[in-house]
């Protein structure tokens, strides 16, 4: 009877051992699946990190390009301003002597303009000019420089 009881206990233990072994195998399979998913998630996370780094590099490249474009634009604007100045100066150098000559020329033009207006006024007073309206006279006497026109026609 004891032998039978021991055999039953042994068989029961074997059955129980088989069931537990199957449960362990199932759990291991589940763990493998979870590990695989985590591995994929980890892999996907790493890929995502790589894409983020690439995006940051692209953003930095865009910023660098924009800064370069702005710098070139400023340099271009400065160069255009220099060229315009050269054109205004008609190719003359920007030396002290050239500047002095330009000032003398501008002064001479202003004086010539002023003398011309005085001559027109003298001719009008003498009656050498054909009859004209006050607005026409004002137009003839008007300076090329707006700040010099500080008198009003009657």
VMD Tcl script that builds the backbone (N, CA, C; Angstrom):
set m [mol new atoms 462]
animate dup $m
set s [atomselect $m all]
$s set {name element resname resid chain x y z} {
  {N N UNK 1 A 0.811 -1.171 0.000}
  {CA C UNK 1 A 0.000 0.000 0.000}
  {C C UNK 1 A 0.875 1.265 0.000}
  {N N UNK 2 A 1.919 1.169 0.739}
  {CA C UNK 2 A 2.814 2.315 0.753}
  {C C UNK 2 A 3.488 2.486 -0.587}
  {N N UNK 3 A 3.796 1.386 -1.213}
  {CA C UNK 3 A 4.438 1.419 -2.516}
  {C C UNK 3 A 3.497 2.043 -3.526}
  {N N UNK 4 A 2.239 1.631 -3.471}
  {CA C UNK 4 A 1.256 2.206 -4.366}
  {C C UNK 4 A 1.104 3.705 -4.116}
  {N N UNK 5 A 1.032 4.052 -2.912}
  {CA C UNK 5 A 0.891 5.443 -2.543}
  {C C UNK 5 A 2.106 6.235 -3.036}
  {N N UNK 6 A 3.264 5.679 -2.908}
  {CA C UNK 6 A 4.481 6.334 -3.380}
  {C C UNK 6 A 4.463 6.457 -4.895}
  {N N UNK 7 A 3.969 5.368 -5.594}
  {CA C UNK 7 A 3.891 5.417 -7.051}
  {C C UNK 7 A 2.903 6.490 -7.494}
  {N N UNK 8 A 1.772 6.566 -6.805}
  {CA C UNK 8 A 0.792 7.598 -7.154}
  {C C UNK 8 A 1.377 8.992 -6.923}
  {N N UNK 9 A 2.042 9.162 -5.831}
  {CA C UNK 9 A 2.654 10.450 -5.537}
  {C C UNK 9 A 3.701 10.786 -6.603}
  {N N UNK 10 A 4.456 9.747 -7.006}
  {CA C UNK 10 A 5.465 9.942 -8.033}
  {C C UNK 10 A 4.815 10.308 -9.353}
  {N N UNK 11 A 3.770 9.583 -9.744}
  {CA C UNK 11 A 3.049 9.894 -10.986}
  {C C UNK 11 A 2.435 11.292 -10.923}
  {N N UNK 12 A 1.827 11.597 -9.784}
  {CA C UNK 12 A 1.228 12.908 -9.607}
  {C C UNK 12 A 2.302 13.989 -9.711}
  {N N UNK 13 A 3.458 13.736 -9.133}
  {CA C UNK 13 A 4.552 14.704 -9.188}
  {C C UNK 13 A 5.054 14.849 -10.625}
  {N N UNK 14 A 5.109 13.706 -11.368}
  {CA C UNK 14 A 5.547 13.751 -12.762}
  {C C UNK 14 A 4.565 14.573 -13.603}
  {N N UNK 15 A 3.270 14.335 -13.386}
  {CA C UNK 15 A 2.243 15.077 -14.116}
  {C C UNK 15 A 2.367 16.570 -13.781}
  {N N UNK 16 A 2.483 16.824 -12.500}
  {CA C UNK 16 A 2.599 18.210 -12.037}
  {C C UNK 16 A 3.866 18.848 -12.628}
  {N N UNK 17 A 4.943 18.068 -12.649}
  {CA C UNK 17 A 6.198 18.547 -13.219}
  {C C UNK 17 A 6.011 18.864 -14.708}
  {N N UNK 18 A 5.313 18.027 -15.446}
  {CA C UNK 18 A 5.036 18.252 -16.874}
  {C C UNK 18 A 4.217 19.519 -17.075}
  {N N UNK 19 A 3.195 19.705 -16.239}
  {CA C UNK 19 A 2.356 20.903 -16.338}
  {C C UNK 19 A 3.182 22.169 -16.064}
  {N N UNK 20 A 3.988 22.092 -15.024}
  {CA C UNK 20 A 4.818 23.240 -14.674}
  {C C UNK 20 A 5.841 23.531 -15.777}
  {N N UNK 21 A 6.363 22.440 -16.363}
  {CA C UNK 21 A 7.328 22.598 -17.436}
  {C C UNK 21 A 6.683 23.313 -18.633}
  {N N UNK 22 A 5.419 22.919 -18.944}
  {CA C UNK 22 A 4.695 23.569 -20.035}
  {C C UNK 22 A 4.454 25.046 -19.709}
  {N N UNK 23 A 4.065 25.335 -18.453}
  {CA C UNK 23 A 3.836 26.716 -18.048}
  {C C UNK 23 A 5.120 27.536 -18.188}
  {N N UNK 24 A 6.250 26.949 -17.774}
  {CA C UNK 24 A 7.535 27.630 -17.881}
  {C C UNK 24 A 7.855 27.907 -19.346}
  {N N UNK 25 A 7.604 26.935 -20.211}
  {CA C UNK 25 A 7.854 27.118 -21.643}
  {C C UNK 25 A 6.970 28.233 -22.214}
  {N N UNK 26 A 5.697 28.242 -21.796}
  {CA C UNK 26 A 4.792 29.316 -22.241}
  {C C UNK 26 A 5.289 30.684 -21.763}
  {N N UNK 27 A 5.692 30.737 -20.510}
  {CA C UNK 27 A 6.194 32.001 -19.965}
  {C C UNK 27 A 7.470 32.434 -20.698}
  {N N UNK 28 A 8.325 31.461 -20.982}
  {CA C UNK 28 A 9.545 31.800 -21.716}
  {C C UNK 28 A 9.213 32.321 -23.118}
  {N N UNK 29 A 8.219 31.708 -23.757}
  {CA C UNK 29 A 7.798 32.163 -25.081}
  {C C UNK 29 A 7.234 33.585 -24.993}
  {N N UNK 30 A 6.419 33.829 -23.960}
  {CA C UNK 30 A 5.893 35.189 -23.761}
  {C C UNK 30 A 7.013 36.192 -23.508}
  {N N UNK 31 A 7.972 35.750 -22.675}
  {CA C UNK 31 A 9.123 36.621 -22.395}
  {C C UNK 31 A 9.920 36.904 -23.670}
  {N N UNK 32 A 10.071 35.880 -24.494}
  {CA C UNK 32 A 10.786 36.071 -25.760}
  {C C UNK 32 A 10.065 37.086 -26.648}
  {N N UNK 33 A 8.728 36.944 -26.691}
  {CA C UNK 33 A 7.953 37.893 -27.500}
  {C C UNK 33 A 8.082 39.323 -26.959}
  {N N UNK 34 A 7.974 39.438 -25.636}
  {CA C UNK 34 A 8.102 40.754 -25.011}
  {C C UNK 34 A 9.500 41.312 -25.257}
  {N N UNK 35 A 10.505 40.479 -25.086}
  {CA C UNK 35 A 11.884 40.931 -25.325}
  {C C UNK 35 A 12.071 41.360 -26.775}
  {N N UNK 36 A 11.478 40.601 -27.697}
  {CA C UNK 36 A 11.576 40.940 -29.113}
  {C C UNK 36 A 10.901 42.279 -29.383}
  {N N UNK 37 A 9.711 42.463 -28.785}
  {CA C UNK 37 A 9.011 43.738 -28.958}
  {C C UNK 37 A 9.817 44.878 -28.359}
  {N N UNK 38 A 10.355 44.647 -27.164}
  {CA C UNK 38 A 11.184 45.675 -26.547}
  {C C UNK 38 A 12.426 45.936 -27.367}
  {N N UNK 39 A 12.974 44.902 -27.907}
  {CA C UNK 39 A 14.141 45.066 -28.777}
  {C C UNK 39 A 13.780 45.881 -29.991}
  {N N UNK 40 A 12.628 45.615 -30.577}
  {CA C UNK 40 A 12.167 46.394 -31.720}
  {C C UNK 40 A 11.869 47.819 -31.294}
  {N N UNK 41 A 11.247 47.943 -30.142}
  {CA C UNK 41 A 10.959 49.285 -29.641}
  {C C UNK 41 A 12.274 50.018 -29.390}
  {N N UNK 42 A 13.219 49.322 -28.823}
  {CA C UNK 42 A 14.534 49.918 -28.601}
  {C C UNK 42 A 15.183 50.291 -29.915}
  {N N UNK 43 A 15.044 49.409 -30.895}
  {CA C UNK 43 A 15.598 49.680 -32.218}
  {C C UNK 43 A 14.891 50.882 -32.842}
  {N N UNK 44 A 13.557 50.892 -32.739}
  {CA C UNK 44 A 12.788 52.012 -33.265}
  {C C UNK 44 A 13.152 53.307 -32.542}
  {N N UNK 45 A 13.378 53.193 -31.228}
  {CA C UNK 45 A 13.777 54.363 -30.456}
  {C C UNK 45 A 15.122 54.890 -30.948}
  {N N UNK 46 A 16.038 53.986 -31.200}
  {CA C UNK 46 A 17.356 54.392 -31.694}
  {C C UNK 46 A 17.225 55.041 -33.074}
  {N N UNK 47 A 16.384 54.459 -33.935}
  {CA C UNK 47 A 16.166 55.047 -35.253}
  {C C UNK 47 A 15.561 56.442 -35.115}
  {N N UNK 48 A 14.617 56.577 -34.198}
  {CA C UNK 48 A 13.998 57.866 -33.955}
  {C C UNK 48 A 15.037 58.885 -33.485}
  {N N UNK 49 A 15.911 58.456 -32.597}
  {CA C UNK 49 A 16.981 59.336 -32.132}
  {C C UNK 49 A 17.882 59.757 -33.294}
  {N N UNK 50 A 18.206 58.820 -34.172}
  {CA C UNK 50 A 19.040 59.129 -35.332}
  {C C UNK 50 A 18.335 60.151 -36.228}
  {N N UNK 51 A 17.035 59.962 -36.444}
  {CA C UNK 51 A 16.288 60.902 -37.275}
  {C C UNK 51 A 16.246 62.282 -36.626}
  {N N UNK 52 A 16.114 62.310 -35.301}
  {CA C UNK 52 A 16.121 63.594 -34.598}
  {C C UNK 52 A 17.459 64.302 -34.777}
  {N N UNK 53 A 18.526 63.529 -34.673}
  {CA C UNK 53 A 19.851 64.117 -34.865}
  {C C UNK 53 A 20.008 64.642 -36.290}
  {N N UNK 54 A 19.532 63.863 -37.259}
  {CA C UNK 54 A 19.599 64.308 -38.653}
  {C C UNK 54 A 18.780 65.590 -38.840}
  {N N UNK 55 A 17.607 65.631 -38.227}
  {CA C UNK 55 A 16.754 66.823 -38.334}
  {C C UNK 55 A 17.450 68.030 -37.707}
  {N N UNK 56 A 18.088 67.836 -36.555}
  {CA C UNK 56 A 18.814 68.933 -35.917}
  {C C UNK 56 A 19.933 69.424 -36.817}
  {N N UNK 57 A 20.648 68.500 -37.457}
  {CA C UNK 57 A 21.718 68.877 -38.368}
  {C C UNK 57 A 21.154 69.678 -39.542}
  {N N UNK 58 A 20.016 69.236 -40.076}
  {CA C UNK 58 A 19.391 69.948 -41.193}
  {C C UNK 58 A 18.975 71.354 -40.775}
  {N N UNK 59 A 18.386 71.466 -39.593}
  {CA C UNK 59 A 17.965 72.779 -39.096}
  {C C UNK 59 A 19.183 73.687 -38.949}
  {N N UNK 60 A 20.275 73.142 -38.409}
  {CA C UNK 60 A 21.493 73.932 -38.253}
  {C C UNK 60 A 22.045 74.349 -39.611}
  {N N UNK 61 A 22.000 73.425 -40.582}
  {CA C UNK 61 A 22.471 73.760 -41.920}
  {C C UNK 61 A 21.628 74.880 -42.530}
  {N N UNK 62 A 20.314 74.809 -42.332}
  {CA C UNK 62 A 19.424 75.858 -42.847}
  {C C UNK 62 A 19.763 77.199 -42.192}
  {N N UNK 63 A 19.977 77.187 -40.863}
  {CA C UNK 63 A 20.340 78.422 -40.172}
  {C C UNK 63 A 21.659 78.967 -40.708}
  {N N UNK 64 A 22.633 78.089 -40.888}
  {CA C UNK 64 A 23.929 78.517 -41.416}
  {C C UNK 64 A 23.781 79.115 -42.809}
  {N N UNK 65 A 22.968 78.473 -43.639}
  {CA C UNK 65 A 22.745 78.982 -44.991}
  {C C UNK 65 A 22.060 80.347 -44.951}
  {N N UNK 66 A 21.065 80.491 -44.086}
  {CA C UNK 66 A 20.368 81.771 -43.974}
  {C C UNK 66 A 21.315 82.867 -43.498}
  {N N UNK 67 A 22.162 82.532 -42.512}
  {CA C UNK 67 A 23.135 83.515 -42.034}
  {C C UNK 67 A 24.098 83.894 -43.159}
  {N N UNK 68 A 24.528 82.885 -43.928}
  {CA C UNK 68 A 25.416 83.153 -45.056}
  {C C UNK 68 A 24.757 84.038 -46.097}
  {N N UNK 69 A 23.496 83.753 -46.380}
  {CA C UNK 69 A 22.748 84.561 -47.360}
  {C C UNK 69 A 22.617 85.993 -46.856}
  {N N UNK 70 A 22.275 86.156 -45.565}
  {CA C UNK 70 A 22.131 87.501 -45.005}
  {C C UNK 70 A 23.460 88.251 -45.058}
  {N N UNK 71 A 24.543 87.548 -44.736}
  {CA C UNK 71 A 25.863 88.183 -44.769}
  {C C UNK 71 A 26.212 88.597 -46.194}
  {N N UNK 72 A 25.971 87.697 -47.145}
  {CA C UNK 72 A 26.236 88.032 -48.548}
  {C C UNK 72 A 25.358 89.185 -49.012}
  {N N UNK 73 A 24.106 89.225 -48.548}
  {CA C UNK 73 A 23.196 90.314 -48.910}
  {C C UNK 73 A 23.732 91.643 -48.386}
  {N N UNK 74 A 24.203 91.643 -47.133}
  {CA C UNK 74 A 24.753 92.870 -46.561}
  {C C UNK 74 A 26.000 93.307 -47.321}
  {N N UNK 75 A 26.866 92.342 -47.632}
  {CA C UNK 75 A 28.075 92.665 -48.386}
  {C C UNK 75 A 27.705 93.200 -49.767}
  {N N UNK 76 A 26.702 92.572 -50.380}
  {CA C UNK 76 A 26.249 93.000 -51.704}
  {C C UNK 76 A 25.676 94.409 -51.645}
  {N N UNK 77 A 24.863 94.679 -50.612}
  {CA C UNK 77 A 24.290 96.020 -50.454}
  {C C UNK 77 A 25.385 97.061 -50.266}
  {N N UNK 78 A 26.393 96.711 -49.469}
  {CA C UNK 78 A 27.503 97.644 -49.252}
  {C C UNK 78 A 28.263 97.877 -50.559}
  {N N UNK 79 A 28.468 96.808 -51.314}
  {CA C UNK 79 A 29.184 96.931 -52.592}
  {C C UNK 79 A 28.378 97.781 -53.583}
  {N N UNK 80 A 27.070 97.566 -53.609}
  {CA C UNK 80 A 26.203 98.357 -54.499}
  {C C UNK 80 A 26.260 99.829 -54.103}
  {N N UNK 81 A 26.243 100.100 -52.785}
  {CA C UNK 81 A 26.334 101.490 -52.323}
  {C C UNK 81 A 27.657 102.111 -52.766}
  {N N UNK 82 A 28.746 101.333 -52.670}
  {CA C UNK 82 A 30.051 101.840 -53.114}
  {C C UNK 82 A 30.024 102.133 -54.615}
  {N N UNK 83 A 29.429 101.217 -55.388}
  {CA C UNK 83 A 29.356 101.418 -56.834}
  {C C UNK 83 A 28.508 102.628 -57.187}
  {N N UNK 84 A 27.411 102.816 -56.480}
  {CA C UNK 84 A 26.566 103.989 -56.729}
  {C C UNK 84 A 27.342 105.279 -56.441}
  {N N UNK 85 A 28.120 105.238 -55.374}
  {CA C UNK 85 A 28.924 106.410 -55.035}
  {C C UNK 85 A 29.947 106.692 -56.130}
  {N N UNK 86 A 30.562 105.627 -56.659}
  {CA C UNK 86 A 31.528 105.795 -57.747}
  {C C UNK 86 A 30.834 106.383 -58.973}
  {N N UNK 87 A 29.627 105.880 -59.266}
  {CA C UNK 87 A 28.875 106.404 -60.413}
  {C C UNK 87 A 28.534 107.872 -60.189}
  {N N UNK 88 A 28.102 108.210 -58.975}
  {CA C UNK 88 A 27.786 109.608 -58.666}
  {C C UNK 88 A 29.017 110.490 -58.816}
  {N N UNK 89 A 30.138 109.946 -58.422}
  {CA C UNK 89 A 31.384 110.714 -58.506}
  {C C UNK 89 A 31.976 110.655 -59.912}
  {N N UNK 90 A 31.311 109.919 -60.785}
  {CA C UNK 90 A 31.734 109.781 -62.183}
  {C C UNK 90 A 33.162 109.245 -62.284}
  {N N UNK 91 A 33.464 108.315 -61.416}
  {CA C UNK 91 A 34.757 107.639 -61.463}
  {C C UNK 91 A 35.893 108.402 -60.830}
  {N N UNK 92 A 35.626 109.604 -60.347}
  {CA C UNK 92 A 36.699 110.386 -59.730}
  {C C UNK 92 A 37.052 109.763 -58.377}
  {N N UNK 93 A 38.317 109.829 -58.011}
  {CA C UNK 93 A 38.716 109.237 -56.727}
  {C C UNK 93 A 38.181 110.037 -55.546}
  {N N UNK 94 A 38.159 109.414 -54.411}
  {CA C UNK 94 A 37.640 110.069 -53.203}
  {C C UNK 94 A 38.825 110.571 -52.364}
  {N N UNK 95 A 39.639 111.385 -52.969}
  {CA C UNK 95 A 40.778 111.970 -52.258}
  {C C UNK 95 A 40.392 113.336 -51.734}
  {N N UNK 96 A 41.221 113.883 -50.882}
  {CA C UNK 96 A 40.940 115.206 -50.309}
  {C C UNK 96 A 40.880 116.263 -51.411}
  {N N UNK 97 A 41.778 116.158 -52.356}
  {CA C UNK 97 A 41.809 117.125 -53.460}
  {C C UNK 97 A 40.544 117.006 -54.309}
  {N N UNK 98 A 40.123 115.774 -54.589}
  {CA C UNK 98 A 38.907 115.565 -55.389}
  {C C UNK 98 A 37.685 116.087 -54.647}
  {N N UNK 99 A 37.628 115.855 -53.343}
  {CA C UNK 99 A 36.501 116.358 -52.555}
  {C C UNK 99 A 36.484 117.886 -52.541}
  {N N UNK 100 A 37.653 118.482 -52.416}
  {CA C UNK 100 A 37.752 119.940 -52.435}
  {C C UNK 100 A 37.290 120.485 -53.789}
  {N N UNK 101 A 37.680 119.819 -54.857}
  {CA C UNK 101 A 37.270 120.232 -56.202}
  {C C UNK 101 A 35.763 120.123 -56.359}
  {N N UNK 102 A 35.188 119.031 -55.861}
  {CA C UNK 102 A 33.727 118.852 -55.949}
  {C C UNK 102 A 32.999 119.936 -55.175}
  {N N UNK 103 A 33.489 120.271 -53.990}
  {CA C UNK 103 A 32.857 121.318 -53.192}
  {C C UNK 103 A 32.933 122.663 -53.922}
  {N N UNK 104 A 34.092 122.946 -54.505}
  {CA C UNK 104 A 34.255 124.201 -55.247}
  {C C UNK 104 A 33.310 124.226 -56.448}
  {N N UNK 105 A 33.188 123.087 -57.116}
  {CA C UNK 105 A 32.296 123.000 -58.281}
  {C C UNK 105 A 30.842 123.212 -57.855}
  {N N UNK 106 A 30.449 122.578 -56.741}
  {CA C UNK 106 A 29.075 122.731 -56.256}
  {C C UNK 106 A 28.813 124.173 -55.848}
  {N N UNK 107 A 29.804 124.793 -55.195}
  {CA C UNK 107 A 29.676 126.196 -54.793}
  {C C UNK 107 A 29.541 127.092 -56.033}
  {N N UNK 108 A 30.336 126.794 -57.047}
  {CA C UNK 108 A 30.299 127.579 -58.292}
  {C C UNK 108 A 28.950 127.435 -58.990}
  {N N UNK 109 A 28.417 126.203 -59.014}
  {CA C UNK 109 A 27.097 125.991 -59.629}
  {C C UNK 109 A 26.020 126.768 -58.879}
  {N N UNK 110 A 26.088 126.746 -57.529}
  {CA C UNK 110 A 25.099 127.472 -56.733}
  {C C UNK 110 A 25.201 128.970 -56.995}
  {N N UNK 111 A 26.429 129.473 -57.083}
  {CA C UNK 111 A 26.613 130.900 -57.365}
  {C C UNK 111 A 26.123 131.259 -58.766}
  {N N UNK 112 A 26.411 130.410 -59.736}
  {CA C UNK 112 A 25.929 130.644 -61.099}
  {C C UNK 112 A 24.406 130.671 -61.132}
  {N N UNK 113 A 23.782 129.756 -60.410}
  {CA C UNK 113 A 22.323 129.696 -60.351}
  {C C UNK 113 A 21.786 130.981 -59.727}
  {N N UNK 114 A 22.407 131.401 -58.660}
  {CA C UNK 114 A 21.975 132.617 -57.966}
  {C C UNK 114 A 22.155 133.851 -58.884}
  {N N UNK 115 A 23.281 133.924 -59.567}
  {CA C UNK 115 A 23.518 135.044 -60.496}
  {C C UNK 115 A 22.489 135.036 -61.630}
  {N N UNK 116 A 22.173 133.869 -62.113}
  {CA C UNK 116 A 21.174 133.758 -63.181}
  {C C UNK 116 A 19.827 134.268 -62.731}
  {N N UNK 117 A 19.441 133.921 -61.505}
  {CA C UNK 117 A 18.163 134.400 -60.986}
  {C C UNK 117 A 18.187 135.922 -60.801}
  {N N UNK 118 A 19.311 136.440 -60.316}
  {CA C UNK 118 A 19.430 137.903 -60.163}
  {C C UNK 118 A 19.360 138.604 -61.519}
  {N N UNK 119 A 19.971 137.980 -62.520}
  {CA C UNK 119 A 19.942 138.568 -63.867}
  {C C UNK 119 A 18.516 138.576 -64.408}
  {N N UNK 120 A 17.771 137.516 -64.183}
  {CA C UNK 120 A 16.374 137.464 -64.623}
  {C C UNK 120 A 15.585 138.563 -63.921}
  {N N UNK 121 A 15.796 138.714 -62.627}
  {CA C UNK 121 A 15.088 139.741 -61.869}
  {C C UNK 121 A 15.442 141.139 -62.389}
  {N N UNK 122 A 16.710 141.397 -62.645}
  {CA C UNK 122 A 17.154 142.690 -63.182}
  {C C UNK 122 A 16.501 142.965 -64.542}
  {N N UNK 123 A 16.485 141.923 -65.407}
  {CA C UNK 123 A 15.875 142.075 -66.735}
  {C C UNK 123 A 14.374 142.343 -66.602}
  {N N UNK 124 A 13.725 141.712 -65.635}
  {CA C UNK 124 A 12.286 141.919 -65.421}
  {C C UNK 124 A 12.023 143.362 -64.989}
  {N N UNK 125 A 12.856 143.835 -64.057}
  {CA C UNK 125 A 12.687 145.211 -63.550}
  {C C UNK 125 A 12.945 146.222 -64.675}
  {N N UNK 126 A 13.953 145.974 -65.491}
  {CA C UNK 126 A 14.260 146.878 -66.612}
  {C C UNK 126 A 13.175 146.834 -67.686}
  {N N UNK 127 A 12.411 145.761 -67.707}
  {CA C UNK 127 A 11.372 145.627 -68.722}
  {C C UNK 127 A 11.877 144.946 -69.970}
  {N N UNK 128 A 13.035 144.323 -69.924}
  {CA C UNK 128 A 13.601 143.632 -71.085}
  {C C UNK 128 A 12.929 142.296 -71.357}
  {N N UNK 129 A 12.251 141.771 -70.369}
  {CA C UNK 129 A 11.568 140.482 -70.549}
  {C C UNK 129 A 10.153 140.720 -71.046}
  {N N UNK 130 A 9.607 139.789 -71.795}
  {CA C UNK 130 A 8.216 139.952 -72.226}
  {C C UNK 130 A 7.290 139.934 -71.007}
  {N N UNK 131 A 6.121 140.546 -71.122}
  {CA C UNK 131 A 5.194 140.566 -69.978}
  {C C UNK 131 A 4.859 139.131 -69.532}
  {N N UNK 132 A 4.785 138.931 -68.220}
  {CA C UNK 132 A 4.474 137.600 -67.684}
  {C C UNK 132 A 3.722 137.709 -66.368}
  {N N UNK 133 A 3.068 136.611 -66.047}
  {CA C UNK 133 A 2.309 136.522 -64.796}
  {C C UNK 133 A 3.285 136.353 -63.619}
  {N N UNK 134 A 2.859 136.730 -62.429}
  {CA C UNK 134 A 3.733 136.567 -61.255}
  {C C UNK 134 A 4.141 135.096 -61.023}
  {N N UNK 135 A 3.233 134.167 -61.333}
  {CA C UNK 135 A 3.582 132.745 -61.170}
  {C C UNK 135 A 4.699 132.339 -62.124}
  {N N UNK 136 A 4.675 132.884 -63.339}
  {CA C UNK 136 A 5.733 132.574 -64.309}
  {C C UNK 136 A 7.066 133.144 -63.831}
  {N N UNK 137 A 7.015 134.354 -63.308}
  {CA C UNK 137 A 8.238 134.969 -62.784}
  {C C UNK 137 A 8.772 134.141 -61.602}
  {N N UNK 138 A 7.851 133.743 -60.758}
  {CA C UNK 138 A 8.248 132.922 -59.605}
  {C C UNK 138 A 8.914 131.632 -60.077}
  {N N UNK 139 A 8.356 131.049 -61.102}
  {CA C UNK 139 A 8.917 129.801 -61.646}
  {C C UNK 139 A 10.331 130.037 -62.182}
  {N N UNK 140 A 10.553 131.158 -62.847}
  {CA C UNK 140 A 11.891 131.477 -63.365}
  {C C UNK 140 A 12.893 131.756 -62.248}
  {N N UNK 141 A 12.403 132.369 -61.185}
  {CA C UNK 141 A 13.296 132.739 -60.088}
  {C C UNK 141 A 13.474 131.617 -59.055}
  {N N UNK 142 A 12.735 130.550 -59.237}
  {CA C UNK 142 A 12.782 129.455 -58.273}
  {C C UNK 142 A 14.152 128.764 -58.342}
  {N N UNK 143 A 14.688 128.496 -57.165}
  {CA C UNK 143 A 15.997 127.849 -57.062}
  {C C UNK 143 A 15.875 126.351 -57.337}
  {N N UNK 144 A 16.974 125.777 -57.779}
  {CA C UNK 144 A 17.002 124.317 -57.938}
  {C C UNK 144 A 17.078 123.634 -56.581}
  {N N UNK 145 A 17.559 124.359 -55.591}
  {CA C UNK 145 A 17.672 123.834 -54.228}
  {C C UNK 145 A 16.442 124.268 -53.439}
  {N N UNK 146 A 15.622 123.341 -52.953}
  {CA C UNK 146 A 14.373 123.707 -52.273}
  {C C UNK 146 A 14.584 124.549 -51.019}
  {N N UNK 147 A 15.668 124.365 -50.283}
  {CA C UNK 147 A 15.863 125.124 -49.056}
  {C C UNK 147 A 16.181 126.592 -49.321}
  {N N UNK 148 A 16.594 126.909 -50.548}
  {CA C UNK 148 A 16.888 128.294 -50.882}
  {C C UNK 148 A 15.611 129.058 -51.254}
  {N N UNK 149 A 14.543 128.354 -51.519}
  {CA C UNK 149 A 13.264 128.978 -51.898}
  {C C UNK 149 A 12.475 129.325 -50.651}
  {N N UNK 150 A 12.885 130.385 -49.946}
  {CA C UNK 150 A 12.179 130.717 -48.719}
  {C C UNK 150 A 11.290 131.944 -48.861}
  {N N UNK 151 A 11.167 132.482 -50.051}
  {CA C UNK 151 A 10.273 133.613 -50.258}
  {C C UNK 151 A 9.031 133.152 -51.011}
  {N N UNK 152 A 7.937 133.856 -50.823}
  {CA C UNK 152 A 6.652 133.519 -51.470}
  {C C UNK 152 A 6.333 134.563 -52.546}
  {N N UNK 153 A 5.690 134.095 -53.606}
  {CA C UNK 153 A 5.251 135.024 -54.659}
  {C C UNK 153 A 4.102 135.867 -54.125}
  {N N UNK 154 A 4.005 137.149 -54.539}
  {CA C UNK 154 A 2.909 138.025 -54.054}
  {C C UNK 154 A 1.544 137.543 -54.523}
}
mol reanalyze $m
mol bondsrecalc $m
mol representation Tube
mol addrep $m
